[in-house]
Amino acid sequence: MGLISEVLLLPFAPVRGSAWAIRQVLQEAERIYYDPATIRAELGRLEEQLEAGEITEEEFDRLEDELLDRLETASRGSAGTGNGTTQ
């Protein structure tokens, strides 16, 4: 029965391969998005933009809050896995 189903589903192989690739890309994007080192670097750039006058204090506060929320989410996620550190 497995061989027959594989033959019947063969035309869908590119779709299954594409879905796998999309899942891998999304996982990597989330890993980078929630990486504490990335978030800290973004906080540093945000502070530089404020000091250079490129953004207002209100924009800084809003963006900083978003980054700190991401950092908190990342901390909660890594606490559940037990590794707590990134590479």
FIMARNU-174235 format. One record per atom (N, C-alpha, C): residue number from 1; residue in one letter; atom name; x, y, z. Coordinates in steps of 0.02 Angstrom, whole numbers, plus 32768, in hexadecimal, padded with zeros to 4 digits. Example, Ala and Ser with C-alpha at 12.3 -4.5 7.8 and 13.67 -1.06 7.14 Angstrom:
! residues 2
     k   r    a     px     py     pz
     1   A    N   8294   7EE4   8186
     1   A   CA   8267   7F1F   8186
     1   A    C   8294   7F5B   8186
     2   S    N   8282   7F90   8162
     2   S   CA   82AC   7FCB   8165
     2   S    C   8285   8002   818A
! end
This chain:
! residues 87
     k   r    a     px     py     pz
     1   M    N   8029   7FC4   8000
     1   M   CA   8000   8000   8000
     1   M    C   802C   803F   8000
     2   G    N   8065   8040   8020
     2   G   CA   8091   807A   8023
     2   G    C   80AB   808D   7FDF
     3   L    N   80BC   805C   7FB6
     3   L   CA   80D6   806A   7F73
     3   L    C   80A1   808A   7F47
     4   I    N   8064   8071   7F4C
     4   I   CA   802E   808D   7F24
     4   I    C   8020   80D5   7F38
     5   S    N   801F   80E2   7F78
     5   S   CA   8012   8127   7F8D
     5   S    C   804B   8155   7F78
     6   E    N   8088   813D   7F7A
     6   E   CA   80C1   8166   7F64
     6   E    C   80BB   8176   7F1A
     7   V    N   80A8   8146   7EF2
     7   V   CA   80A1   8150   7EAA
     7   V    C   8068   8182   7E9D
     8   L    N   8031   8179   7EC0
     8   L   CA   7FF8   81A6   7EB6
     8   L    C   8008   81EE   7ECD
     9   L    N   8030   81F5   7F01
     9   L   CA   8041   8237   7F1B
     9   L    C   807F   8256   7EFB
    10   L    N   809E   8232   7ECD
    10   L   CA   80DB   824A   7EAC
    10   L    C   80D2   828F   7E8B
    11   P    N   809A   829C   7E6B
    11   P   CA   8092   82DF   7E4D
    11   P    C   8094   8318   7E80
    12   F    N   8087   8308   7EBF
    12   F   CA   8087   833B   7EF3
    12   F    C   80CB   8343   7F15
    13   A    N   80FD   831E   7EFF
    13   A   CA   813F   8321   7F1E
    13   A    C   815C   8368   7F1E
    14   P    N   8157   838E   7EE7
    14   P   CA   8172   83D3   7EEA
    14   P    C   8150   83FE   7F1E
    15   V    N   810F   83F4   7F27
    15   V   CA   80EA   841B   7F59
    15   V    C   8103   8409   7F9F
    16   R    N   810B   83C8   7FAC
    16   R   CA   8124   83B3   7FEE
    16   R    C   816A   83CD   7FFA
    17   G    N   8194   83CD   7FC6
    17   G   CA   81D8   83E8   7FCD
    17   G    C   81D7   8432   7FD9
    18   S    N   81AC   8456   7FB7
    18   S   CA   81A7   849F   7FC1
    18   S    C   818E   84AF   8007
    19   A    N   815D   8488   801F
    19   A   CA   8143   8494   8062
    19   A    C   817A   8489   8096
    20   W    N   81A3   8456   808C
    20   W   CA   81DA   8449   80BB
    20   W    C   820B   8484   80BA
    21   A    N   821C   849C   807F
    21   A   CA   824B   84D4   8079
    21   A    C   822F   8512   809B
    22   I    N   81EF   851F   8091
    22   I   CA   81D0   855A   80B0
    22   I    C   81D1   8554   80FC
    23   R    N   81C4   8517   8116
    23   R   CA   81C7   850D   815F
    23   R    C   820D   851A   8179
    24   Q    N   8240   8504   8155
    24   Q   CA   8285   850E   816A
    24   Q    C   8297   8558   816C
    25   V    N   8282   857D   8139
    25   V   CA   8290   85C4   8136
    25   V    C   826D   85E9   816F
    26   L    N   822E   85D6   817C
    26   L   CA   8209   85F6   81B3
    26   L    C   822A   85E8   81F6
    27   Q    N   8240   85AB   8201
    27   Q   CA   8261   859A   8240
    27   Q    C   82A1   85C2   8249
    28   E    N   82C8   85CA   8214
    28   E   CA   8306   85F0   8219
    28   E    C   82F7   863A   8225
    29   A    N   82C4   8654   8203
    29   A   CA   82B2   869A   820C
    29   A    C   829B   86A7   8254
    30   E    N   8274   8679   8271
    30   E   CA   825F   8681   82B7
    30   E    C   829A   867B   82E6
    31   R    N   82C9   864F   82D7
    31   R   CA   8304   8648   8302
    31   R    C   832B   8689   8304
    32   I    N   8334   86A7   82CA
    32   I   CA   8359   86E6   82C6
    32   I    C   8331   871F   82E7
    33   Y    N   82F0   8721   82DA
    33   Y   CA   82C5   8756   82F5
    33   Y    C   82C5   8756   8340
    34   Y    N   82C6   871C   835F
    34   Y   CA   82C3   8717   83A8
    34   Y    C   8308   870B   83C8
    35   D    N   833D   8710   83A2
    35   D   CA   8380   8707   83BD
    35   D    C   8392   8743   83E9
    36   P    N   83A1   8737   842A
    36   P   CA   83B1   876F   8457
    36   P    C   83EA   879B   843E
    37   A    N   841B   877F   841E
    37   A   CA   8453   87A7   8405
    37   A    C   843B   87D6   83CD
    38   T    N   8410   87BE   83A2
    38   T   CA   83F4   87E8   836D
    38   T    C   83CB   8821   838B
    39   I    N   83A2   8811   83BC
    39   I   CA   8378   8844   83DC
    39   I    C   83A3   8878   83FF
    40   R    N   83D7   8863   8422
    40   R   CA   8403   8893   8444
    40   R    C   8426   88C1   8411
    41   A    N   843A   88A4   83D8
    41   A   CA   845A   88CD   83A4
    41   A    C   8429   8900   8389
    42   E    N   83EA   88EC   8380
    42   E   CA   83B7   891B   8368
    42   E    C   83AA   8951   839B
    43   L    N   83AC   8940   83DC
    43   L   CA   83A4   8973   8410
    43   L    C   83DD   89A5   840D
    44   G    N   841A   898D   8401
    44   G   CA   8453   89B9   83FB
    44   G    C   844C   89E9   83BF
    45   R    N   8437   89CE   8386
    45   R   CA   842D   89F8   834B
    45   R    C   83F5   8A2B   8357
    46   L    N   83C2   8A16   837B
    46   L   CA   838B   8A43   838A
    46   L    C   83A2   8A7D   83B5
    47   E    N   83CD   8A6F   83E6
    47   E   CA   83E8   8AA4   8410
    47   E    C   8414   8AD3   83E8
    48   E    N   843B   8AB8   83B9
    48   E   CA   8464   8AE2   838F
    48   E    C   8439   8B10   8364
    49   Q    N   8401   8AF5   834A
    49   Q   CA   83D4   8B1F   8322
    49   Q    C   83B6   8B57   834B
    50   L    N   83A6   8B49   838A
    50   L   CA   838B   8B7D   83B6
    50   L    C   83BF   8BB3   83C2
    51   E    N   83FC   8B9E   83D2
    51   E   CA   8431   8BCE   83DF
    51   E    C   8443   8BF8   83A2
    52   A    N   843C   8BDA   8367
    52   A   CA   844B   8BFF   8329
    52   A    C   8411   8C2B   8313
    53   G    N   83D9   8C26   8336
    53   G   CA   839F   8C4F   8325
    53   G    C   8377   8C34   82EA
    54   E    N   8382   8BF5   82D8
    54   E   CA   835F   8BD7   829F
    54   E    C   8318   8BC3   82B2
    55   I    N   830B   8BB7   82F2
    55   I   CA   82C8   8BA5   8309
    55   I    C   82B8   8BCF   8346
    56   T    N   8277   8BD6   8354
    56   T   CA   8262   8BFD   838E
    56   T    C   8262   8BD0   83CC
    57   E    N   825A   8BF1   8405
    57   E   CA   8258   8BCD   8445
    57   E    C   821B   8B9D   8447
    58   E    N   81E4   8BB4   842A
    58   E   CA   81A7   8B8A   8428
    58   E    C   81B2   8B4B   83FE
    59   E    N   81D1   8B55   83C3
    59   E   CA   81E0   8B1C   8398
    59   E    C   820F   8AEC   83BB
    60   F    N   8242   8B08   83DC
    60   F   CA   8271   8ADF   8401
    60   F    C   824E   8AB5   8435
    61   D    N   8222   8AD5   845D
    61   D   CA   81FF   8AB1   8492
    61   D    C   81D4   8A78   8475
    62   R    N   81B1   8A86   843F
    62   R   CA   8186   8A54   8420
    62   R    C   81AE   8A19   8406
    63   L    N   81E3   8A28   83E1
    63   L   CA   820D   89F3   83C4
    63   L    C   8233   89CD   83FA
    64   E    N   8249   89F1   842D
    64   E   CA   826B   89CF   8464
    64   E    C   823D   899E   8488
    65   D    N   81FF   89B3   8492
    65   D   CA   81CE   8986   84B2
    65   D    C   81C3   8947   8488
    66   E    N   81BE   8950   8446
    66   E   CA   81B6   8916   841A
    66   E    C   81F1   88E6   8420
    67   L    N   822D   8902   8420
    67   L   CA   8269   88D8   8425
    67   L    C   826E   88B5   8469
    68   L    N   825C   88DA   849D
    68   L   CA   825E   88BB   84E0
    68   L    C   8229   8884   84E6
    69   D    N   81F0   888D   84C6
    69   D   CA   81BD   8857   84C5
    69   D    C   81D9   8819   84A1
    70   R    N   81FB   8825   8469
    70   R   CA   821A   87EC   8445
    70   R    C   824E   87CA   8470
    71   L    N   8275   87F1   8494
    71   L   CA   82A9   87D4   84BF
    71   L    C   8289   87AB   84F7
    72   E    N   8252   87C4   8513
    72   E   CA   822F   879F   8547
    72   E    C   8213   875D   852B
    73   T    N   81F6   8761   84EF
    73   T   CA   81DB   8724   84CF
    73   T    C   8214   86F3   84C3
    74   A    N   824D   870B   84AD
    74   A   CA   8286   86DF   84A0
    74   A    C   829E   86BF   84E1
    75   S    N   829D   86E5   8517
    75   S   CA   82B3   86CB   8558
    75   S    C   8284   8694   8570
    76   R    N   8243   86A0   8568
    76   R   CA   8213   866D   857C
    76   R    C   821A   862E   8552
    77   G    N   8226   8636   8511
    77   G   CA   822E   85FD   84E5
    77   G    C   826C   85D4   84F5
    78   S    N   82A3   85F6   8503
    78   S   CA   82E1   85D1   8512
    78   S    C   82DF   85B4   8557
    79   A    N   82B8   85D0   8585
    79   A   CA   82B2   85B3   85C8
    79   A    C   8290   8570   85C5
    80   G    N   8262   8568   8596
    80   G   CA   823F   852A   858E
    80   G    C   826A   84F3   8571
    81   T    N   829C   8506   8548
    81   T   CA   82C8   84D4   8529
    81   T    C   8302   84C2   8556
    82   G    N   8312   84EE   8585
    82   G   CA   8348   84E0   85B3
    82   G    C   838C   84F4   859B
    83   N    N   8392   850D   855B
    83   N   CA   83D6   851E   8546
    83   N    C   83E6   8567   8557
    84   G    N   83B8   8595   8550
    84   G   CA   83C2   85D9   8568
    84   G    C   83F8   8601   8544
    85   T    N   841F   85E2   8519
    85   T   CA   8453   8606   84F6
    85   T    C   844D   85F8   84AC
    86   T    N   846B   8625   8485
    86   T   CA   846E   861A   843D
    86   T    C   84B6   860F   842A
    87   Q    N   84BE   85FC   83EB
    87   Q   CA   8501   85EB   83D3
    87   Q    C   852B   8628   83C9
! end
